[in-house]
Amino acid sequence: MREEKSVYKALFSEQKSNKVELGLVQDIEKAYDKALSLEKNVAKAASKLRSDVLETSDAWSKVEVLSMKGLKAAKELGMKESEKLFNSRGSDAEVNIKEMEAILGKIDGFII
């Protein structure tokens, strides 16, 4: 009788352990799937951000080119106020292009 009780306890304990293990497997699979899904969302967002930064950088490049043309024309015509404006806009564009390049570097280092 004692031996039966001992076997029953061992089987019951093993069954309980298997349920706990099965529950942990299900929990980890659910958490893993969620993490993968979130990671895909982050990768999509990073890709979108990269595209937006490239577009912004191109826009600043256009500002820089136009400001150089305007500065040249203003100098030829002796328009001091216009020179200041074109010079200022060109400097702003140059700074912002460098910022966009730095952001792109960080995004490229991040993209999964």
SULVEN-V603616 format. One record per pair of residues at least 6 apart in sequence whose ideal C-beta (glycine too) atoms are under 7 Angstrom apart, sorted by the first residue. I is the first residue (numbers start at 1). J is the second residue. Records with the same first field share a line. If there is no record, write none. Layout:
I: J + J
//
This chain:
39: 112
43: 111 + 112
46: 107 + 110 + 111
47: 111
49: 107
50: 104 + 107
53: 100 + 103 + 104 + 107
56: 100
57: 97 + 100
60: 93 + 96 + 97 + 100
61: 97
63: 89 + 93
64: 90 + 93 + 94 + 97
67: 86 + 89 + 90 + 93
68: 90
70: 82 + 86
71: 83 + 86 + 87 + 90
74: 82 + 83 + 86
75: 83
//
